[in-house]
Amino acid sequence: MSIETGKRTPIDKLSNRNIATILAAAGYSFSVIAEAIKDQTGTEITRQQVGLDIAQVIEQHRPLAPDSPEEARILQIARLEMISNLAFQGFMESATSRSTTISEIDDGSKRTSRTRKRNAGDAKYLAIMQNIEVERSKILGVYAPERREERGELTVTFAWAESPQRAETPQIETAQDADYRLIEEDSE
């Protein structure tokens, strides 16, 4: 904050916006965010200014927002693919360890040898890839759509009916047009 004017400098504004956006995404209130910015940067701002800062960040990213649900699905699948590729690269790199050995020979010269050893890759990368597959399956509709309705004390679950000629049946676009059947659940 500029001492002589009492106003935030552009650098202060950028820093405050970043902090406000991160804390707002985490679910903190504007007053808590204002206090955190004061503690972190020494800049005192109001709750209204926090709201304006967050709105400014959102507005900057508005052109990146998809126009339709289908476009959002495609973008999210592309992002998941990129993350999956990075996780696979990390897994492959964790499976290979490299070592360099420098040894000195009696005549004063040095000899360098490099070795590569294969290990089992780090399982955390496989867990990331598995989570990505689950998310991708949800986006693509691999899991059967399900609808639950509360009817008094009774909960009714509707799910896709099994169809013997599934390959011949045309693709159903929405869950409302689907052929539903009642799932009998065991009551305990």
DOZAZA-364612 format. One record per residue (C-alpha): residue in three letters; x, y, z. Coordinates in steps of 0.001 Angstrom, whole numbers, plus 500000, padded with zeros to 6 digits. Each point is the difference from the previous one (the first is absolute). Example, Ala and Ser with C-alpha at 12.3 -4.5 7.8 and 13.67 -1.06 7.14 Angstrom:
# DOZAZA-364612
PT    aa       xx       yy       zz
PT   Ala   512300   495500   507800
PT   Ser   501370   503440   499340
//
This chain:
# DOZAZA-364612
PT    aa       xx       yy       zz
PT   Met   500000   500000   500000
PT   Ser   501363   503353   499044
PT   Ile   500791   501929   503176
PT   Glu   499581   503484   498580
PT   Thr   496601   499435   498315
PT   Gly   498423   497350   502217
PT   Lys   498817   498181   496842
PT   Arg   500951   496550   498831
PT   Thr   502633   499781   497309
PT   Pro   499347   497749   496969
PT   Ile   502318   497381   501522
PT   Asp   498019   500124   503257
PT   Lys   496745   499628   498094
PT   Leu   501284   496965   498085
PT   Ser   501288   498357   503168
PT   Asn   496776   500729   501884
PT   Arg   497869   498636   497144
PT   Asn   501987   496763   499927
PT   Ile   499714   499524   503761
PT   Ala   496285   500912   499973
PT   Thr   499224   497597   497146
PT   Ile   501817   497070   501607
PT   Leu   498318   500575   503371
PT   Ala   496565   500517   498418
PT   Ala   500389   496722   498092
PT   Ala   500794   498333   503328
PT   Gly   496688   501334   501365
PT   Tyr   501097   502857   502260
PT   Ser   497756   503039   500509
PT   Phe   500931   503459   498722
PT   Ser   500678   501292   503518
PT   Val   502372   497099   500761
PT   Ile   501724   500585   496642
PT   Ala   500404   503725   500769
PT   Glu   501610   499122   503352
PT   Ala   502296   497442   498352
PT   Ile   501136   502555   497413
PT   Lys   500677   502505   502785
PT   Asp   502048   497405   501918
PT   Gln   501860   498772   496913
PT   Thr   500771   503235   498159
PT   Gly   499337   502759   502507
PT   Thr   497420   501477   497614
PT   Glu   496688   500840   501623
PT   Ile   497017   499540   497665
PT   Thr   496253   499757   500469
PT   Arg   497704   497039   499391
PT   Gln   498530   501853   497031
PT   Gln   503474   500370   498478
PT   Val   500564   496258   500457
PT   Gly   496778   499373   498072
PT   Leu   501096   502370   497238
PT   Asp   503444   498345   499812
PT   Ile   498449   496547   499643
PT   Ala   497542   501257   497371
PT   Gln   502950   501507   498063
PT   Val   501826   496648   499942
PT   Ile   496858   498170   498899
PT   Glu   499371   502535   497245
PT   Gln   503568   499581   498692
PT   His   499397   496278   499547
PT   Arg   496478   500233   498568
PT   Pro   501179   499625   496351
PT   Leu   501452   496611   500953
PT   Ala   496634   498703   501229
PT   Pro   498296   497521   497662
PT   Asp   496788   501057   498255
PT   Ser   498163   496680   500258
PT   Pro   499963   496911   502237
PT   Glu   501376   497927   497116
PT   Glu   502941   502373   499587
PT   Ala   500606   499842   503766
PT   Arg   500103   496183   499825
PT   Ile   502471   500080   497117
PT   Leu   502248   502514   501773
PT   Gln   499939   498017   503231
PT   Ile   500831   496752   498202
PT   Ala   502936   501752   498282
PT   Arg   501230   501278   503387
PT   Leu   499681   496541   501519
PT   Glu   501957   498538   497080
PT   Met   502801   502515   500556
PT   Ile   500146   499211   503728
PT   Ser   499948   496274   499234
PT   Asn   502921   500391   497601
PT   Leu   501985   501935   502619
PT   Ala   499235   497328   502613
PT   Phe   501132   497279   497591
PT   Gln   503244   501879   499306
PT   Gly   500552   500370   503751
PT   Phe   499355   496295   500486
PT   Met   502484   499059   497281
PT   Glu   502647   502365   501377
PT   Ser   499512   498646   503505
PT   Ala   500539   496495   498637
PT   Thr   503454   500892   498686
PT   Ser   502845   501047   502208
PT   Arg   503177   501367   498517
PT   Ser   503364   500057   501669
PT   Thr   503340   501371   498935
PT   Thr   503196   498585   501378
PT   Ile   503283   501856   499671
PT   Ser   503050   497957   500828
PT   Glu   503582   501107   500013
PT   Ile   502546   497719   498408
PT   Asp   503623   499673   501250
PT   Asp   501407   502159   497184
PT   Gly   497873   502977   501165
PT   Ser   497334   499789   497306
PT   Lys   496348   499723   500856
PT   Arg   497551   497468   498645
PT   Thr   496303   500687   499954
PT   Ser   497355   497335   499745
PT   Arg   496260   500484   499900
PT   Thr   497472   497369   500899
PT   Arg   496229   499829   499745
PT   Lys   498082   497679   502229
PT   Arg   496317   499106   499662
PT   Asn   497926   499985   503154
PT   Ala   496319   499709   500642
PT   Gly   498444   503403   499335
PT   Asp   498475   502148   502720
PT   Ala   496422   498871   500692
PT   Lys   498757   503549   500648
PT   Tyr   500112   500649   496248
PT   Leu   497850   496929   499358
PT   Ala   497494   501252   502575
PT   Ile   499812   503331   498162
PT   Met   499426   498194   496703
PT   Gln   497281   497843   501572
PT   Asn   498187   503080   501358
PT   Ile   500198   501590   496563
PT   Glu   498403   496918   498436
PT   Val   497137   500172   502509
PT   Glu   499435   503699   499214
PT   Arg   500195   499359   496248
PT   Ser   497472   497180   500326
PT   Lys   497613   502296   501857
PT   Ile   500314   502675   497312
PT   Leu   499489   497538   497165
PT   Gly   497016   498372   501721
PT   Val   501541   496563   500383
PT   Tyr   498256   499583   503333
PT   Ala   496300   499390   499550
PT   Pro   497920   503033   500851
PT   Glu   497917   499577   503084
PT   Arg   497132   501993   501443
PT   Arg   498721   499775   503571
PT   Glu   496610   501323   501027
PT   Glu   498682   500424   503513
PT   Arg   496353   498930   500178
PT   Gly   498921   500426   503575
PT   Glu   501905   497466   502062
PT   Leu   500991   498076   496873
PT   Thr   503113   500714   497917
PT   Val   499658   498813   496416
PT   Thr   503138   499501   497893
PT   Phe   499692   500023   496225
PT   Ala   502868   498719   497831
PT   Trp   500540   499004   496380
PT   Ala   498133   496826   499058
PT   Glu   502019   497146   498560
PT   Ser   499298   499625   496319
PT   Pro   500870   496761   498129
PT   Gln   500213   501771   496622
PT   Arg   502138   502862   501362
PT   Ala   502141   500221   496839
PT   Glu   496890   500504   497863
PT   Thr   498366   502587   502285
PT   Pro   500537   503649   499092
PT   Gln   502027   502108   502449
PT   Ile   497793   501698   502610
PT   Glu   501031   503628   500429
PT   Thr   498555   500880   503405
PT   Ala   499148   498108   503141
PT   Gln   496383   501242   499799
PT   Asp   499469   498070   496717
PT   Ala   501514   496794   501356
PT   Asp   498257   496704   500648
PT   Tyr   500148   499719   503790
PT   Arg   499355   497043   502250
PT   Leu   499639   499812   503732
PT   Ile   503021   498612   501847
PT   Glu   499086   497774   502877
PT   Glu   502296   500738   502909
PT   Asp   500498   497710   502953
PT   Ser   498515   501533   503108
PT   Glu   501945   499275   503142
//
